[in-house]
Each structure stands twice: as structure tokens, then as C-alpha cells.
Amino acid sequence: MSIYCVGYDLMEKKDYPKLIEKLKSYDAYAHIQGSLWFVKSSKNASELRDELKSFIDEDDKLIIIRVTLPWASSNLSKGVSDWLKKVDF
């Protein structure tokens, strides 16, 4: 399993609920800020991209990046920081 950073920008038609529901369906997730999430999955980045593309429109932007150690942050919520410290990279 790996941790991925998922970022998106929905352009014209903004159907966030379906995309957010999908992000919450992964093995573990953290809503970092705005349209930035971390998800834990056994799939690779391309597989996640292809899966999440079915929840966005053709003009929407999507990026998936595998997160590895070490990482650093500033001013994240305690819940997100705690999740990052506990999650198995």
C-alpha cells in the first residue's frame, strides 16, 4: 500500500460530492486542505488517476503523486498531522 497526494480543480460543473465520496472510500484518507487529499491505496498512481477520472469532467484538472518519507508540513490541523504521523508509508 502507498500514500498518494490527490489534487484536483473542478472547472465548469463542480460535482464535488461524488468525487469526495470516492476519495473517502479508499483504505485510509485525510482531507489536507481545499481540494488536496491524501489517500492510501494498493493501486498505483495511474490506476488511481484512471479511476478518479470517472468522477470528474474532461476540463477538470487532476494530479496524483506518491508520497514518501520524509515529509514536512506547517500549520496543518492536528488531526491531519496525527494521521500523517501514524499512517504506514
N, C-alpha and C positions, 0 to 999 in steps of 0.2 A: 504494500500500500504506500501511496505517496500523498503529499500535501500539495495542492495546486492553488495558486492565486488566480481567481477568475475576475476579470474586469469587463464591464460592458457599458455601452452608451446606446440607449434606445432612442431612435431619431423621431420619425413622424408619429406612428401609432405606438403608444407606450403601454404595453401589456405586462407590467411588472409582476402581477400576482402569479401568473403561470410560471414565469422564469424563477421567481423566488421559491415557489413551491418545489420546483425541480431541484434547486440548489440545496434546499433543506432535506431532500430525500437521500443525499449521499451519506456514506458511513459516518461521517462527522463533518461539521461545518462551523464556521464563525463568520458573522457579518462584521467585517472590519470597519468599513465606512461607506456611506453613499452607495455606489454601485461596485464596490470591491468586497469580495468574499474569499475565504479560504475553504476548500473542500478536501476531504480525504477520500481517495478512491483507488481501486486496484487497476483502473483504466489508465491509459497513457494520455498525454495532452491532446493528441489528435482525435482519439476516441471521445474524449470529453467535449472537444470543440464540435465534432460532428453531432453528438447527442444534444448539446445545448442549442445548436443552430435551429433545431426544430421548434424552439421556444421563442425565437426572435425573427424579425423581418430581414429581408435582403439588404436593406440600407443600414441596419444596426451594426455597431462595432462590438467585437468580442475578442478578448485575449485570454489565453490560458498559459500560465508559467509555473513550472515545477519549483516548489520552494525547498531549499536545502539549508542545512546548518552551515555556518552560523547565520543568524538573522538579528536585526536590531530594529527598535521602534522608539517612538516618543509620543507621549500623551494618548496612547490607546486606552480604551476603557479597561478597568481591572478584569472584567470577565474575558475580554479578548486576550489580554496579556496572560492571564492564568491558563486559558485554553492553549495558547501557543507554547507555554512552558510545559504543559502536560502531554500534548499530542506527540505521538511517536513518529518522528520523521524517518 
